[in-house]
Amino acid sequence: MNPKRKQRLFVILGLVSLAAIAVGLTLYALRSNINLFFSPIQVAAGEAPLDRSIRAGGMVKEGSVARNPESLDVEFVITDYVEELPVHYSGILPDLFREGQGVVVVGRLTEAGNLEATDVLAKHDENYMPSEVSDALKDAGYAPEDFKVQGSKASN
């Protein structure tokens, strides 16, 4: 192998190595910013990681919202009408947040099985169910329409 080819080979190997390192560092950095969606069924089954940012969604259980009059702390339960997930949030809730409506909550799951929320995202009309919630219910073998009917029965 002549010196010119050897030099080109080292340059190409160096560039490939740098590209591999850059891709590896990028994937490592993105790993901590990914929030996967979990339904209350999946959280109860132990599929959700502890102390890592996740998204969980469902319907706010009727009669479960408890506000602390001294602070902005709110506790409520999200449900898919099969399992329930207690949520603690400290902050101002969206205007459209109410019992019996769909929400997606971003936060960390504690060892006690509670979700310490950092964000609460509410739906925009009474017929809307977040797509993640709807898909999770379908994957679990349930139709979202059945939950709307069951939710209206539970509130009676």
HUTATA-V700238 format. One record per helix or strand of 2 or more residues. SS is the DSSP state (H for helix, E for strand). FROM is the first residue (numbers start at 1). TO is the last residue. If there is no record, write none. Layout:
SS & FROM & TO
SS & FROM & TO
//
This chain:
H & 3 & 31
E & 36 & 39
H & 40 & 44
E & 53 & 60
E & 66 & 67
E & 73 & 79
E & 84 & 90
E & 102 & 109
E & 115 & 122
H & 131 & 139
H & 144 & 154
//
